[in-house]
Amino acid sequence: MPDVKLVNVSKRFGKIVAVDRVSLSVHDGEYLTLLGPSGCGKTTVLRIISGLTNPDEGEVYVGERLVNDVPVEERGIGFVFQLFAVFPHLTVWENVAFGPRVLGWSTERIEEECLRVLRMVRLENRIDAYPNELSFGELQKVGLARAIATGSKILLLDEPLGALDAKVRGELRLELRRLVKDLGLTAIHVTHDQEEAMVVSDRIAVMRKGRIVQVDTPPRLYSHPENVFLVNFIGEASFLEGTVKNAGKTALVVEIRDGSIIRVSGKSFRIGDRVVVALRPEYVKINAKGNVGLNRLHGRVERTKFVGWFTRVEVRLDNGDLIVVEEPMSNGHDFEVGEDLALTFRPRDALVFHYPEEGLQRALSLE
Amino acid sequence: MICRVVMPLPEVKLEDVMKKYGSIVALDGVNLHVADGEYFTIVGPTGAGKTTTLMVIAGLVKPDHGSVCIDGRVVNDVLPEERNVGFMFQSFDLFPHLSVWDNVTYGPFVRGWNPEVYGKSAREMLELVHLAGRFDAFPRELSGGMQQRIALVRALTSGARILLLDEPLGSLDAKIRVELRYELRSLVKDLRLTAIHVTHDMEEAMIVSDRIAILRKGRILQVGTPHEVYSNPTSLFVINFMGETNFLEGIVKNRGENWANIELRNGGNVRVTNGMMGVEKDVVLAIRSEDLFFNKRRVGETNSLSGYIEGSKFISGYIRYEVRLDNGEHIILRRLASRNDSFKVSDRVTVNFSPEKVLVYPCPEGGLERALSPD
């Protein structure tokens, strides 16, 4: 059963269309992320769900109920801008009891509910501590406990980990998902960070220019992006432009810029179609020995960068295209700028798209 | 005889720099030597003293003790504007009444340079940061991320030979941040500038830098090239700060000249070939999540520990597995996602790793948690 449902929701600010006919179903207990570049409308969607912003068109449902005209505080939704924005001068208990007090609950009900919530996040032994005495993990729990203390089962999170160090953020996002799942909440999380989205989500809705372009699980989104924008936005990719020379049921022969031929897997293409072939850096192998696939491209190392567990090698192909390869460190070879090498990849590891009408550059643009 | 003018080297040197704010020690004896043309990064957690270090170099904060040298001369008493450094701080202040174009060409304009030359490079840089189309916009019309990119271009075109960059990519969208770090390094190198860059992001540091200094609690723990720091982290803090690492506590059981056997506290044996220590010494073993491998069948070989998969998570092309070992330890293993990966949650697995990949540290006195904590 969907817990939150948007049907054809639009919102304009003056001439700017911030949200453009968005439809979305978030299931009970699901962790869904709205992911997109700055200005794509993701925060506006979140505000529309919360009731802080009214849509110009479309319907918003929470559970079975149409809530377009229901005020913020009656939607049963916890809204978190930043998980760590707790009141520094209040104890854990006072922070969590803040919302219920504002709602004018009886002392007994506040006691009961706050204790219940604090037990759920396992902070019942820290109720008298002040925020500056807590670890990041504990602060995150206070932020969550506070958001759900008034009985919300739906949690809206707007860049909740934005203000943190990379290292801490990496640890807390795993913990955040675990907590949301343990507490049985439905979460809708907004971020611009692909890795964060992949770690926390059951499904990701990618937004661009006010519209949802794909909703899928993290692995599906990575392996089956529906257009070139997505392949570039979710992970990294290099692009080869070409024309279909031969098309079988699932196999294509593509001629790229200098007349070289590559073989890729792809359906619903016809001879003569202009295509873009996208290669993920981890699927391209350098100087692989033996029969490692039908595709072999020659080029020269243009730039290399040691990044720890892999080396990133940028290779300028003979036809002028640039291919990025991630070579695992355990392979032990140091690449020199200017070195000649051969790149190989398997047909099924390439992603093929129709050449975008607006041109490749515009199709990839993050603006 | 021709008298050659020796140009001063744009290098930066800090010697034993101390700075206190009240009772808080922000910098506790910092020594640094950044060479001409070097891309140098200071990385560390919040509150480590990174920004204070930059402010001391810029002349915006006076050290309590120690000396700051730029181009071979002590500049402790030299005003910020006379130090010939360009900086970009987190509160990047663009000139609000000037357009994007006037902002990024302000430095060379004031210096009276040839507009044809600086105009061309400014245009190229605006293209690189995806803002060429907004050259006539005013700062207030741009988002925070766009303003940051403009501030970065302005710092690069300012004409200063030494650049101080405080989280220059901090408020950008993740995708643009990842893309720009490669470009930022290339620009600094092409322009032959010396850069000192501050970040809390180790991956960013690895990508942009010639050398990295890891700062913690006002002290530099280690300085080295990305390769040196990665292959030989000198402390538990540094290896943990670099990425997801597994720590196993144990005791040295027996050893030869270049090997030792470690008995794990929770059971199991590990052979190591690094960081030799005496028999009966308490040690902590550190193994990176990417240096562990799965094996479904073979058990009983050197450095194989068995357990079951407790969780898995797909993250941009790789899979992060959580494994519960039979000895109770919790291990993180990361591998490239291949399309026929057959490892599932609750599968029994054997985790293998090679002895050379195990880093050995003496057991820290205050305990492991304290050794890894940022403060």
Interface residues (C-beta under 8 A of the other chain):
Chain A: P37 S38 G39 D165 A166 K167 V168 G170 L174 H192 D193 Q194 E195 E196 M198 V199 P218 P219 Y222 S223 F233 I234 G235 E236 R280 P281 E282 R303 K305 F306 V307 G308 W309 R312 P328 R348 D349 S365 L366 E367
Chain B: P45 T46 H130 S143 G145 D173 A174 K175 I176 V178 Y182 S186 H200 D201 M202 E203 E204 M206 I207 P226 H227 Y230 F241 M242 G243 E244 R288 E290 K313 F314 I315 S316 G317 Y318 R334 L336 A337 R339 P374
